Amino acid sequence: MYHSKLAALLYAIIPFGLALDPTRLVYQFPGNDTWIENLFVRPSGSLLISLKTTPDVYLIDPLAQNPKPLLIHDFTANTWLSGITSTDASTYYVIGANATWEDPSPTPGSTFIYRIHFPSSSSSPSISIAAHVKDAVFLNGFLMLNPTTLLSSDSTLGVVWAIDITTGASRIVIKDPLFAPTPSNPKIGINGIRLLNSHTLYFANSAQLLLGKVPIHSNGTAVGGAVKIASATPGTYFDDFALDRFGNAFVATASGDSVVKVMRNGSVQVIAGMENTTEIAQPTSAQFGRTEEDSHVLYVTTTGGLKYPIDGHIVVGGQIVAVDTRGAAG
């Protein structure tokens, strides 16, 4: 990894929770061709991760002494996976479509929502199709609105879909100018989405370089217009993110090779990583741990710099990185 001697010295003399860049590599895939797109933290503390370079979901325990990913399923009907979410401790959902990371333009009609159900005390789940979202273009961010309804951002259409996982029906529930892509980036507008207190939808827009929020009704429709919270630093953009209980966002900056904390007042602070280092090489998503041992730890997934190589030429395997957030101010 690209760490300076000064950083190494600081790690040695400053407590981990207060370090300038308190990161720990949980796992890095071998080679340099694995794009980890998204993750979901199970109540047990293990992580489900979805890949974009292959249509695979893996399970990994970040608290194990030597974490190793276990392949859960290869979704061969599609070529990539994007968002992953859950409705209960045993049931998870992942988005599959036919596209490549080089050309994020899914084949029309190729988007499916898959159900992954884990029987008690088993790591071998049953797989089924929950919905075929035929009219979607590029489903990306993903979350549970209620036990029967999921919300997903459509990065190209600039909308949010509601998907009924009991009937398979889907409909657009929000369209807002702050969701839209731009002429210079027409494929990826709205990206990650998260829900705070069941009635505020936070979102990142990669094309418009912003983090925003919009109040919503219980059915997912908007109460009013979306508002901008913060802008990404020039040369970077916001991808997916995690929220703490106060409404602060911990955002993957993609080409910025870092994670920033966006306060509720819109101020932005880098808490881990640095541009053109492999420590957090092109982060894609982030989620907090769910056990007593790691509730302060932000788990971050990366592409290894596949789209934005470090220093223009260095690519590593997709990473899972643990970031201790106790030193983040605010």
For each residue, the residues with C-beta under 8 A, 3 or more apart:
1: 25 277 278 279
2: 276 277 278 279 310
3: 7 8 277 279
4: 7 8
5: 8 9
6: 9 10
7: 3 4 10 11 20 21
8: 3 4 5 11 12
9: 5 6 12 13
10: 6 7 13 14 19 20
11: 7 8 14 16 19
12: 8 9
13: 9 10
14: 10 11 18 19 20
15: 18 19
16: 11 19 22 324
17: 22 296 324 326 327
18: 14 15 22 326 327
19: 10 11 14 15 16 22 324 327
20: 7 10 14
21: 7 272 273 274 279
22: 16 17 18 19 272 323 324 326 327
23: 272 273 279 280 321 322 323 324
24: 321 322 323 324
25: 1 28 319 320 321 322
26: 60 62 67 299 319 320 321 322
27: 60 62 67 68 69 319 320
28: 25 304 316 317 318 319 320
29: 34 36 69 304 317 318 319
30: 317
31: 34 317
32: 304 306 315 316 317
33: 53 306 315 317
34: 29 31 51 53 54 303 304 306 317 318
35: 51 52 53 101 284 303 304 306 307 318
36: 29 39 49 50 51 52 284 285 301 302 303 318 319 320
37: 50 51 52 80 81 82 83 284 285 301
38: 49 50 81 82 83 84 142 240 284 285 301
39: 36 47 48 49 50 84 285 287 299 301 320
40: 47 48 84 85 86 92 287
41: 45 46 47 287 288 289 290 299
42: 45 46 47 48 86 89 290
43: 89 290
44: 291
45: 41 42 61 62 63 289 290 291 293 294
46: 41 42 59 60 61 62
47: 39 40 41 42 59 60 61 62 287 299 320
48: 39 40 42 57 58 59 72 84 92 116
49: 36 38 39 57 58 59 60 69 84 301 320
50: 36 37 38 39 56 57 81 82 83 84 94
51: 34 35 36 37 54 55 56 57 58 80 81 318
52: 35 36 37 80 81 82 101 303
53: 33 34 35 80 101 306 318
54: 34 51 74 80
55: 51 74 75 76 77 78 79 80 81 96
56: 50 51 71 72 73 74 75 81
57: 48 49 50 51 71 72 73 75 81 84 94 116
58: 48 49 51 69 70 71 72
59: 46 47 48 49 69 70 72 123
60: 26 27 46 47 49 67 68 69 70 320
61: 45 46 47 64 67
62: 26 27 45 46 47 67 289 294 297 299 320 322
63: 45 67 291 293 294
64: 61 67 68
65:
66:
67: 26 27 60 61 62 63 64 320
68: 27 60 64
69: 27 29 49 58 59 60
70: 58 59 60 123
71: 56 57 58 74
72: 48 56 57 58 59 116 123 125
73: 56 57 116 125 127
74: 54 55 56 71
75: 55 56 57 78 81 94 96 114 127
76: 55
77: 55 96 112
78: 55 75 81 96 97 98 110 112
79: 55 97 98 99 100
80: 37 51 52 53 54 55 96 97 98 99 100 101
81: 37 38 50 51 52 55 56 57 75 78 84 94 95 96
82: 37 38 50 52 94 95 96 97 139 140 142
83: 37 38 50 94 95 139 140 141 142 143 152
84: 38 39 40 48 49 50 57 81 92 93 94 95 142
85: 40 92 93 142 143 144 150
86: 40 42 89 91 92 93 144
87: 91 92 93 144 147 148 150 165
88: 91 147
89: 42 43 86
90: 117 118 119 120
91: 86 87 88 115 116 117 118
92: 40 48 84 85 86 87 115 116 117 118
93: 84 85 86 87 113 114 115 116 130 142 150 165
94: 50 57 75 81 82 83 84 113 114 116 142
95: 81 82 83 84 111 112 113 114 139 140 142 152
96: 55 75 77 78 80 81 82 111 112 113 114
97: 78 79 80 82 106 107 110 111 112 138 139
98: 78 79 80 106 107 110
99: 79 80 103 104 105 106 107 110 138
100: 79 80 103 104
101: 35 52 53 80 104 303 306 307
102:
103: 99 100
104: 99 100 101 138 155 187 188
105: 99 137 138 156 187
106: 97 98 99 110 111 137 138
107: 97 98 99 110
108: 137
109: 134
110: 78 97 98 99 106 107
111: 95 96 97 106 132 133 134 136 139
112: 77 78 95 96 97 129 131 132 133
113: 93 94 95 96 129 130 131 132 133 150 163 165
114: 75 93 94 95 96 127 128 129 130
115: 91 92 93 127 128 129 130 165
116: 48 57 72 73 91 92 93 94 125 126 127
117: 90 91 92 125 126 127 128
118: 90 91 92 122 123 125
119: 90 122 124 125 126
120: 90
121:
122: 118 119 125
123: 59 70 72 118
124: 119
125: 72 73 116 117 118 119 122
126: 116 117 119
127: 73 75 114 115 116 117
128: 114 115 117
129: 112 113 114 115 132 168
130: 93 113 114 115 163 165 168
131: 112 113 163 164 165 168 169 170
132: 111 112 113 129 168
133: 111 112 113 136 139 152 161 163 170
134: 109 111
135: 170
136: 111 133 139 152 154 157 161 170
137: 105 106 108 154 155 156 157
138: 97 99 104 105 106 154 155 156 157 187 188
139: 82 83 95 97 111 133 136 142 152 153 154 155 161
140: 82 83 95 152 153 154 155 188 190 191 192
141: 83 152 153 190 191 192 193 194 203 204 240
142: 38 82 83 84 85 93 94 95 139 150 151 152 153 193
143: 83 85 150 151 152 193 194 195
144: 85 86 87 147 149 150 151 195
145: 149 150 151 162 195 220
146: 149 218
147: 87 88 144
148: 87 164 165 166
149: 144 145 146 162 163 164 165 219 220
150: 85 87 93 113 142 143 144 145 162 163 165
151: 142 143 144 145 160 161 162 163 173 193 195 201 220
152: 83 95 133 136 139 140 141 142 143 160 161 163 193
153: 139 140 141 142 159 160 161 179 190 191 192 193 203
154: 136 137 138 139 140 157 158 159 160 161 172 190
155: 104 137 138 139 140 158 181 187 188 189 190 191 206
156: 105 137 138 181 186 187 188 189
157: 136 137 138 154 172 175
158: 154 155 175 176 179 180 181 189 190
159: 153 154 172 174 175 179 190
160: 151 152 153 154 172 173 174 175 179 190 193 201 203 220
161: 133 136 139 151 152 153 154 170 171 172 173
162: 145 149 150 151 170 171 172 173 219 220
163: 113 130 131 133 149 150 151 152 168 169 170
164: 131 148 149 167 168 169 170
165: 87 93 113 115 130 131 148 149 150 168
166: 148
167: 164
168: 129 130 131 132 163 164 165
169: 131 163 164
170: 131 133 135 136 161 162 163 164
171: 161 162
172: 154 157 159 160 161 162 175
173: 151 160 161 162 219 220 221 222
174: 159 160 179 201 214 216 220 221 222
175: 157 158 159 160 172 179
176: 158 179 180 214 222 225 226
177: 180 226
178: 203 205 208 210 212 214 226 227 228
179: 153 158 159 160 174 175 176 189 190 203 205 226
180: 158 176 177 189 190 205 207 208
181: 155 156 158 185 186 187 188 189 207
182: 185 186 189 207 208
183: 186
184: 207
185: 181 182 188 189 206 207
186: 156 181 182 183 207
187: 104 105 138 155 156 181
188: 104 138 140 155 156 181 185 191 206 207
189: 155 156 158 179 180 181 182 185 205 206 207 208
190: 140 141 153 154 155 158 159 160 179 180 193 203 204 205
191: 140 141 153 155 188 203 204 205 206 238 239 240
192: 140 141 153 203 204 238 239 240 241 251 252 285
193: 141 142 143 151 152 153 160 190 201 202 203 204
194: 141 143 201 202 203 241 242 243 249
195: 143 144 145 151 198 200 201 202
196: 199 200 202 213 243 247
197: 200
198: 195 218
199: 196 215 216 217 218 223
200: 195 196 197 213 214 215 216 247
201: 151 160 174 193 194 195 213 214 215 216
202: 193 194 195 196 211 212 213 229 241 243 247 249
203: 141 153 160 178 179 190 191 192 193 194 211 212 213 214 226
204: 141 190 191 192 193 210 211 212 238 239 240 241 251
205: 178 179 180 189 190 191 208 209 210 211 212 238
206: 155 185 188 189 191 209 237 238 239 254
207: 180 181 182 184 185 186 188 189 237
208: 178 180 182 189 205
209: 205 206 231 232 236 237 238
210: 178 204 205 228 229 230 231 232 238
211: 202 203 204 205 228 229 230 231 232 238 241 249 251 262
212: 178 202 203 204 205 226 227 228 229
213: 196 200 201 202 203 226 227 229
214: 174 176 178 200 201 203 222 223 224 225 226 227
215: 199 200 201 222 223 224
216: 174 199 200 201 220 221 222 223
217: 199 220 221 222 223
218: 146 198 199
219: 149 162 173
220: 145 149 151 160 162 173 174 216 217
221: 173 174 216 217
222: 173 174 176 214 215 216 217 225 226
223: 199 214 215 216 217
224: 214 215
225: 176 214 222
226: 176 177 178 179 203 212 213 214 222
227: 178 212 213 214
228: 178 210 211 212 231
229: 202 210 211 212 213 249 262 264 266
230: 210 211 262 266 267 268
231: 209 210 211 228 268
232: 209 210 211 236 237 238 253 256
233: 236 253 256 260 268
234:
235: 255 256 275
236: 209 232 233 253 254 255 256 258 275
237: 206 207 209 232 253 254 255 256
238: 191 192 204 205 206 209 210 211 232 241 251 252 253 254
239: 191 192 204 206 251 252 253 254 283 284 285
240: 38 141 191 192 204 251 252 284 285 286
241: 192 194 202 204 211 238 249 250 251 252 262 285 286
242: 194 249 250 286 287 288 298
243: 194 196 202 247 248 249 250
244: 247 248 250 288
245:
246: 264
247: 196 200 202 243 244 264
248: 243 244 261 262 263 264 330
249: 194 202 211 229 241 242 243 261 262
250: 241 242 243 244 259 260 261 262 271 286 288 298 325 328
251: 192 204 211 238 239 240 241 259 260 261 262 286
252: 192 238 239 240 241 259 283 284 285 286 300 301
253: 232 233 236 237 238 239 256 257 258 259 260 273 283
254: 206 236 237 238 239 282 283 284 307 308
255: 235 236 237 275 282 307 308
256: 232 233 235 236 237 253 260 273 275
257: 253 273 274 275 276 277 278 279 280 281 282 283 305 308 310
258: 236 253 270 272 273 274 275 280 283
259: 250 251 252 253 270 271 272 273 280 283 286 298 300 323
260: 233 250 251 253 256 268 269 270 271
261: 248 249 250 251 268 269 271 325 328 330
262: 211 229 230 241 248 249 250 251 266 267 268
263: 248 266 267 268 269 330
264: 229 246 247 248
265:
266: 229 230 262 263
267: 230 262 263 330
268: 230 231 233 260 261 262 263
269: 260 261 263 328 329 330
270: 258 259 260 273 274
271: 250 259 260 261 323 325 327 328
272: 21 22 23 258 259 279 280 298 300 321 323
273: 21 23 253 256 257 258 259 270 277 279 280 283
274: 21 257 258 270 277 279
275: 235 236 255 256 257 258
276: 2 257 310 311
277: 1 2 3 257 273 274 280 281 310
278: 1 2 257 281 304 305 310 314 316
279: 1 2 3 21 23 257 272 273 274 321
280: 23 257 258 259 272 273 277 283 300 302 319 321 323
281: 257 277 278 302 303 304 305 310 315 316 319
282: 254 255 257 302 303 304 305 306 307 308
283: 239 252 253 254 257 258 259 273 280 286 300 301 302 321
284: 35 36 37 38 239 240 252 254 301 302 303
285: 36 37 38 39 192 239 240 241 252 300 301
286: 240 241 242 250 251 252 259 283 298 299 300 301 323
287: 39 40 41 47 242 298 299
288: 41 242 244 250 295 296 297 298 299 325
289: 41 45 62 293 294 295 296 297 298 299
290: 41 42 43 45 294 295
291: 44 45 63 294 295
292: 295
293: 45 63 289
294: 45 62 63 289 290 291 297 322
295: 288 289 290 291 292
296: 17 288 289 324 325 326
297: 62 288 289 294 322 323 324 325
298: 242 250 259 272 286 287 288 289 322 323 325
299: 26 39 41 47 62 286 287 288 289 320 321 322 323
300: 252 259 272 280 283 285 286 319 320 321 322 323
301: 36 37 38 39 49 252 283 284 285 286 318 319 320 321
302: 36 280 281 282 283 284 305 318 319 320 321
303: 34 35 36 52 101 281 282 284 306 307 318
304: 28 29 32 34 35 278 281 282 315 316 317 318 319
305: 257 278 281 282 302 308 309 310 314 315 316
306: 32 33 34 35 53 101 282 303 309 315 318
307: 35 101 254 255 282 303
308: 254 255 257 282 305
309: 305 306 312 313 314 315
310: 2 257 276 277 278 281 305 313 314 315 316
311: 276 314
312: 309
313: 309 310
314: 278 305 309 310 311
315: 32 33 281 304 305 306 309 310
316: 28 32 278 281 304 305 310 319
317: 28 29 30 31 32 33 34 304
318: 28 29 34 35 36 51 53 301 302 303 304 306
319: 25 26 27 28 29 36 280 281 300 301 302 304 316
320: 25 26 27 28 36 39 47 49 60 62 67 299 300 301 302
321: 23 24 25 26 272 279 280 283 299 300 301 302
322: 23 24 25 26 62 294 297 298 299 300
323: 22 23 24 259 271 272 280 286 297 298 299 300
324: 16 17 19 22 23 24 296 297 327
325: 250 261 271 288 296 297 298 328
326: 17 18 22 296
327: 17 18 19 22 271 324
328: 250 261 269 271 325
329: 269
330: 248 261 263 267 269
